[in-house]
Amino acid sequence: LPELALALARFDVAPGIGHSREQLERACSAAGLRLVAFQSESIPRVYRDAREFFEVLRAMGASRYPGGSPLAPGALRALMRDYGEGNASAHGVHATWRPWYALLSR
């Protein structure tokens, strides 16, 4: 979610979202596994507004709070407003999902 990472950065909050291929490779090495295949996608989506996008995140259980604790209600409202303004179009608010898939071996 690069748009969310940028919005969080504007609020000086480390996103803590997702994991890079390099992080996965280090974790595999530490666990005695080998990364056999890695593929990533870019899936753009449009939501009615920023509130809908943030509700989708919450409903799917994406609740890793930056810094280990939830944002204060006022800060969360400001973040949603910033996200909505920065990613708005005539059709709604954009978000780009960046899932990745990996095949690991022992």
MODELLER restraints for C-alpha pairs under 7 A, 6 or more apart:
rsr = mdl.restraints
at = mdl.atoms
rsr.add(forms.Gaussian(group=physical.xy_distance, feature=features.Distance(at['CA:1:A'], at['CA:95:A']), mean=6.51, stdev=0.5))
rsr.add(forms.Gaussian(group=physical.xy_distance, feature=features.Distance(at['CA:1:A'], at['CA:96:A']), mean=5.35, stdev=0.5))
rsr.add(forms.Gaussian(group=physical.xy_distance, feature=features.Distance(at['CA:1:A'], at['CA:97:A']), mean=5.15, stdev=0.5))
rsr.add(forms.Gaussian(group=physical.xy_distance, feature=features.Distance(at['CA:1:A'], at['CA:98:A']), mean=6.11, stdev=0.5))
rsr.add(forms.Gaussian(group=physical.xy_distance, feature=features.Distance(at['CA:2:A'], at['CA:96:A']), mean=6.71, stdev=0.5))
rsr.add(forms.Gaussian(group=physical.xy_distance, feature=features.Distance(at['CA:3:A'], at['CA:95:A']), mean=6.31, stdev=0.5))
rsr.add(forms.Gaussian(group=physical.xy_distance, feature=features.Distance(at['CA:5:A'], at['CA:15:A']), mean=5.38, stdev=0.5))
rsr.add(forms.Gaussian(group=physical.xy_distance, feature=features.Distance(at['CA:7:A'], at['CA:79:A']), mean=6.91, stdev=0.5))
rsr.add(forms.Gaussian(group=physical.xy_distance, feature=features.Distance(at['CA:7:A'], at['CA:82:A']), mean=6.78, stdev=0.5))
rsr.add(forms.Gaussian(group=physical.xy_distance, feature=features.Distance(at['CA:7:A'], at['CA:83:A']), mean=5.83, stdev=0.5))
rsr.add(forms.Gaussian(group=physical.xy_distance, feature=features.Distance(at['CA:8:A'], at['CA:14:A']), mean=6.65, stdev=0.5))
rsr.add(forms.Gaussian(group=physical.xy_distance, feature=features.Distance(at['CA:8:A'], at['CA:15:A']), mean=6.00, stdev=0.5))
rsr.add(forms.Gaussian(group=physical.xy_distance, feature=features.Distance(at['CA:13:A'], at['CA:66:A']), mean=6.40, stdev=0.5))
rsr.add(forms.Gaussian(group=physical.xy_distance, feature=features.Distance(at['CA:14:A'], at['CA:66:A']), mean=6.07, stdev=0.5))
rsr.add(forms.Gaussian(group=physical.xy_distance, feature=features.Distance(at['CA:15:A'], at['CA:66:A']), mean=6.03, stdev=0.5))
rsr.add(forms.Gaussian(group=physical.xy_distance, feature=features.Distance(at['CA:16:A'], at['CA:66:A']), mean=6.25, stdev=0.5))
rsr.add(forms.Gaussian(group=physical.xy_distance, feature=features.Distance(at['CA:25:A'], at['CA:35:A']), mean=6.53, stdev=0.5))
rsr.add(forms.Gaussian(group=physical.xy_distance, feature=features.Distance(at['CA:28:A'], at['CA:34:A']), mean=5.95, stdev=0.5))
rsr.add(forms.Gaussian(group=physical.xy_distance, feature=features.Distance(at['CA:28:A'], at['CA:35:A']), mean=6.79, stdev=0.5))
rsr.add(forms.Gaussian(group=physical.xy_distance, feature=features.Distance(at['CA:32:A'], at['CA:106:A']), mean=6.61, stdev=0.5))
rsr.add(forms.Gaussian(group=physical.xy_distance, feature=features.Distance(at['CA:33:A'], at['CA:104:A']), mean=6.42, stdev=0.5))
rsr.add(forms.Gaussian(group=physical.xy_distance, feature=features.Distance(at['CA:33:A'], at['CA:105:A']), mean=5.57, stdev=0.5))
rsr.add(forms.Gaussian(group=physical.xy_distance, feature=features.Distance(at['CA:33:A'], at['CA:106:A']), mean=4.71, stdev=0.5))
rsr.add(forms.Gaussian(group=physical.xy_distance, feature=features.Distance(at['CA:34:A'], at['CA:104:A']), mean=5.54, stdev=0.5))
rsr.add(forms.Gaussian(group=physical.xy_distance, feature=features.Distance(at['CA:34:A'], at['CA:105:A']), mean=5.11, stdev=0.5))
rsr.add(forms.Gaussian(group=physical.xy_distance, feature=features.Distance(at['CA:34:A'], at['CA:106:A']), mean=6.10, stdev=0.5))
rsr.add(forms.Gaussian(group=physical.xy_distance, feature=features.Distance(at['CA:35:A'], at['CA:103:A']), mean=6.21, stdev=0.5))
rsr.add(forms.Gaussian(group=physical.xy_distance, feature=features.Distance(at['CA:35:A'], at['CA:104:A']), mean=4.72, stdev=0.5))
rsr.add(forms.Gaussian(group=physical.xy_distance, feature=features.Distance(at['CA:35:A'], at['CA:105:A']), mean=6.54, stdev=0.5))
rsr.add(forms.Gaussian(group=physical.xy_distance, feature=features.Distance(at['CA:36:A'], at['CA:103:A']), mean=5.38, stdev=0.5))
rsr.add(forms.Gaussian(group=physical.xy_distance, feature=features.Distance(at['CA:36:A'], at['CA:104:A']), mean=5.41, stdev=0.5))
rsr.add(forms.Gaussian(group=physical.xy_distance, feature=features.Distance(at['CA:36:A'], at['CA:105:A']), mean=6.52, stdev=0.5))
rsr.add(forms.Gaussian(group=physical.xy_distance, feature=features.Distance(at['CA:37:A'], at['CA:102:A']), mean=5.53, stdev=0.5))
rsr.add(forms.Gaussian(group=physical.xy_distance, feature=features.Distance(at['CA:37:A'], at['CA:103:A']), mean=5.02, stdev=0.5))
rsr.add(forms.Gaussian(group=physical.xy_distance, feature=features.Distance(at['CA:38:A'], at['CA:101:A']), mean=5.75, stdev=0.5))
rsr.add(forms.Gaussian(group=physical.xy_distance, feature=features.Distance(at['CA:38:A'], at['CA:102:A']), mean=4.52, stdev=0.5))
rsr.add(forms.Gaussian(group=physical.xy_distance, feature=features.Distance(at['CA:38:A'], at['CA:103:A']), mean=6.58, stdev=0.5))
rsr.add(forms.Gaussian(group=physical.xy_distance, feature=features.Distance(at['CA:39:A'], at['CA:100:A']), mean=5.57, stdev=0.5))
rsr.add(forms.Gaussian(group=physical.xy_distance, feature=features.Distance(at['CA:39:A'], at['CA:101:A']), mean=5.30, stdev=0.5))
rsr.add(forms.Gaussian(group=physical.xy_distance, feature=features.Distance(at['CA:39:A'], at['CA:102:A']), mean=6.55, stdev=0.5))
rsr.add(forms.Gaussian(group=physical.xy_distance, feature=features.Distance(at['CA:40:A'], at['CA:98:A']), mean=6.71, stdev=0.5))
rsr.add(forms.Gaussian(group=physical.xy_distance, feature=features.Distance(at['CA:40:A'], at['CA:99:A']), mean=5.77, stdev=0.5))
rsr.add(forms.Gaussian(group=physical.xy_distance, feature=features.Distance(at['CA:40:A'], at['CA:100:A']), mean=4.03, stdev=0.5))
rsr.add(forms.Gaussian(group=physical.xy_distance, feature=features.Distance(at['CA:40:A'], at['CA:101:A']), mean=6.24, stdev=0.5))
rsr.add(forms.Gaussian(group=physical.xy_distance, feature=features.Distance(at['CA:41:A'], at['CA:98:A']), mean=5.48, stdev=0.5))
rsr.add(forms.Gaussian(group=physical.xy_distance, feature=features.Distance(at['CA:41:A'], at['CA:99:A']), mean=5.63, stdev=0.5))
rsr.add(forms.Gaussian(group=physical.xy_distance, feature=features.Distance(at['CA:41:A'], at['CA:100:A']), mean=6.25, stdev=0.5))
rsr.add(forms.Gaussian(group=physical.xy_distance, feature=features.Distance(at['CA:42:A'], at['CA:96:A']), mean=6.40, stdev=0.5))
rsr.add(forms.Gaussian(group=physical.xy_distance, feature=features.Distance(at['CA:42:A'], at['CA:97:A']), mean=5.86, stdev=0.5))
rsr.add(forms.Gaussian(group=physical.xy_distance, feature=features.Distance(at['CA:42:A'], at['CA:98:A']), mean=4.81, stdev=0.5))
rsr.add(forms.Gaussian(group=physical.xy_distance, feature=features.Distance(at['CA:43:A'], at['CA:96:A']), mean=5.47, stdev=0.5))
rsr.add(forms.Gaussian(group=physical.xy_distance, feature=features.Distance(at['CA:43:A'], at['CA:97:A']), mean=4.97, stdev=0.5))
rsr.add(forms.Gaussian(group=physical.xy_distance, feature=features.Distance(at['CA:43:A'], at['CA:98:A']), mean=6.34, stdev=0.5))
rsr.add(forms.Gaussian(group=physical.xy_distance, feature=features.Distance(at['CA:44:A'], at['CA:95:A']), mean=5.89, stdev=0.5))
rsr.add(forms.Gaussian(group=physical.xy_distance, feature=features.Distance(at['CA:44:A'], at['CA:96:A']), mean=4.28, stdev=0.5))
rsr.add(forms.Gaussian(group=physical.xy_distance, feature=features.Distance(at['CA:44:A'], at['CA:97:A']), mean=6.16, stdev=0.5))
rsr.add(forms.Gaussian(group=physical.xy_distance, feature=features.Distance(at['CA:45:A'], at['CA:94:A']), mean=5.80, stdev=0.5))
rsr.add(forms.Gaussian(group=physical.xy_distance, feature=features.Distance(at['CA:45:A'], at['CA:95:A']), mean=5.40, stdev=0.5))
rsr.add(forms.Gaussian(group=physical.xy_distance, feature=features.Distance(at['CA:45:A'], at['CA:96:A']), mean=6.11, stdev=0.5))
rsr.add(forms.Gaussian(group=physical.xy_distance, feature=features.Distance(at['CA:46:A'], at['CA:92:A']), mean=5.83, stdev=0.5))
rsr.add(forms.Gaussian(group=physical.xy_distance, feature=features.Distance(at['CA:46:A'], at['CA:93:A']), mean=5.38, stdev=0.5))
rsr.add(forms.Gaussian(group=physical.xy_distance, feature=features.Distance(at['CA:46:A'], at['CA:94:A']), mean=4.56, stdev=0.5))
rsr.add(forms.Gaussian(group=physical.xy_distance, feature=features.Distance(at['CA:46:A'], at['CA:95:A']), mean=6.35, stdev=0.5))
rsr.add(forms.Gaussian(group=physical.xy_distance, feature=features.Distance(at['CA:47:A'], at['CA:53:A']), mean=5.92, stdev=0.5))
rsr.add(forms.Gaussian(group=physical.xy_distance, feature=features.Distance(at['CA:47:A'], at['CA:92:A']), mean=5.45, stdev=0.5))
rsr.add(forms.Gaussian(group=physical.xy_distance, feature=features.Distance(at['CA:47:A'], at['CA:93:A']), mean=5.08, stdev=0.5))
rsr.add(forms.Gaussian(group=physical.xy_distance, feature=features.Distance(at['CA:47:A'], at['CA:94:A']), mean=6.36, stdev=0.5))
rsr.add(forms.Gaussian(group=physical.xy_distance, feature=features.Distance(at['CA:48:A'], at['CA:92:A']), mean=4.77, stdev=0.5))
rsr.add(forms.Gaussian(group=physical.xy_distance, feature=features.Distance(at['CA:48:A'], at['CA:93:A']), mean=6.19, stdev=0.5))
rsr.add(forms.Gaussian(group=physical.xy_distance, feature=features.Distance(at['CA:49:A'], at['CA:84:A']), mean=6.41, stdev=0.5))
rsr.add(forms.Gaussian(group=physical.xy_distance, feature=features.Distance(at['CA:49:A'], at['CA:92:A']), mean=5.64, stdev=0.5))
rsr.add(forms.Gaussian(group=physical.xy_distance, feature=features.Distance(at['CA:49:A'], at['CA:93:A']), mean=5.23, stdev=0.5))
rsr.add(forms.Gaussian(group=physical.xy_distance, feature=features.Distance(at['CA:50:A'], at['CA:80:A']), mean=5.66, stdev=0.5))
rsr.add(forms.Gaussian(group=physical.xy_distance, feature=features.Distance(at['CA:50:A'], at['CA:83:A']), mean=6.43, stdev=0.5))
rsr.add(forms.Gaussian(group=physical.xy_distance, feature=features.Distance(at['CA:50:A'], at['CA:84:A']), mean=4.82, stdev=0.5))
rsr.add(forms.Gaussian(group=physical.xy_distance, feature=features.Distance(at['CA:50:A'], at['CA:93:A']), mean=6.17, stdev=0.5))
rsr.add(forms.Gaussian(group=physical.xy_distance, feature=features.Distance(at['CA:51:A'], at['CA:80:A']), mean=6.59, stdev=0.5))
rsr.add(forms.Gaussian(group=physical.xy_distance, feature=features.Distance(at['CA:84:A'], at['CA:93:A']), mean=6.04, stdev=0.5))
rsr.add(forms.Gaussian(group=physical.xy_distance, feature=features.Distance(at['CA:87:A'], at['CA:93:A']), mean=5.35, stdev=0.5))
rsr.add(forms.Gaussian(group=physical.xy_distance, feature=features.Distance(at['CA:87:A'], at['CA:94:A']), mean=5.43, stdev=0.5))
rsr.add(forms.Gaussian(group=physical.xy_distance, feature=features.Distance(at['CA:88:A'], at['CA:94:A']), mean=6.47, stdev=0.5))
